[in-house]
Amino acid sequence: MKNFTKILTAIDFSENSDFAFEYALTMAQKFDAELTIVHVINEPVDLRGFYVPHISFEQLEKEIEDGAAKMMESFCATRLSGFTHYKTAIISGIPYDEITRAAEECGASLIVLGTHGRTGFDHLLFGSTAERVVRSASCPVLTVRLPVAKD
């Protein structure tokens, strides 16, 4: 099996991405790989045509970026105890484009992503970031789905 030296994982701070992150971290530890943790801020809708009291569009974008940076810092502080071979990135754009671009730029040998498990109409309407990354990435992609609760 190929030795993974650089692993990229994308997080959106959801339960799904938290679950997938654990796989990425475990693999990074086992392979002594560098872990890149990416959060993509979905391209914001241009709100300039709407009235938003006391805040400009640019200020709103800055607040979203600042909030994401604080969430990333907190996430890393609680999830990476003792693991120091990592870097983070917060990027704005279309998630699947930015994830594949970040993987190319850092030379990732593996991408680990959580899936939301959408099916049917939801999948057709919203698409799947993970599916698009699988189709466009130049390296292997591990997709991780939350376990299905059994009654």
NORNOR-V830918 format. One record per backbone hydrogen bond with DSSP energy under -1.0 kcal/mol. CO is the residue of the C=O (numbers start at 1). NH is the residue of the N-H. E is the energy in kcal/mol with one decimal. If there is no record, write none. Layout:
BEGIN
CO	NH	E
CO	NH	E
END
This chain:
BEGIN
5	34	-2.7
6	109	-3.1
6	110	-1.1
7	36	-3.1
8	112	-2.6
9	38	-2.9
14	18	-2.2
15	19	-2.2
16	20	-2.1
17	21	-2.4
18	22	-1.4
20	24	-2.1
21	25	-3.0
22	26	-2.3
23	27	-2.6
24	28	-2.5
25	29	-2.5
26	30	-2.5
27	31	-2.5
28	33	-2.4
34	7	-3.1
35	87	-2.2
36	9	-2.8
37	89	-2.1
38	11	-3.0
39	91	-2.5
41	93	-2.4
47	50	-2.1
52	55	-1.4
56	60	-2.4
57	61	-2.4
58	62	-2.1
59	63	-2.5
60	64	-2.2
61	65	-2.4
62	66	-2.8
63	67	-2.5
64	68	-2.3
65	69	-2.3
66	70	-2.1
67	71	-2.3
68	72	-2.5
69	73	-2.4
70	74	-2.3
71	75	-2.7
72	76	-2.7
73	77	-2.2
74	78	-1.9
75	79	-2.0
76	80	-1.9
80	83	-1.9
84	86	-1.6
85	35	-2.4
87	37	-2.8
89	39	-2.4
91	41	-3.5
93	43	-1.1
94	98	-2.6
95	99	-2.7
96	100	-1.9
97	101	-2.3
98	102	-2.7
99	103	-2.2
100	104	-2.1
101	105	-2.6
102	106	-2.2
103	108	-2.5
110	8	-2.7
111	142	-3.3
112	10	-1.1
113	144	-2.9
119	123	-1.0
120	124	-2.3
121	125	-3.1
122	126	-3.0
123	127	-2.1
128	132	-2.3
129	133	-2.4
130	134	-2.7
131	135	-2.1
132	136	-1.5
133	137	-2.6
140	111	-2.0
142	113	-2.7
144	115	-2.0
END
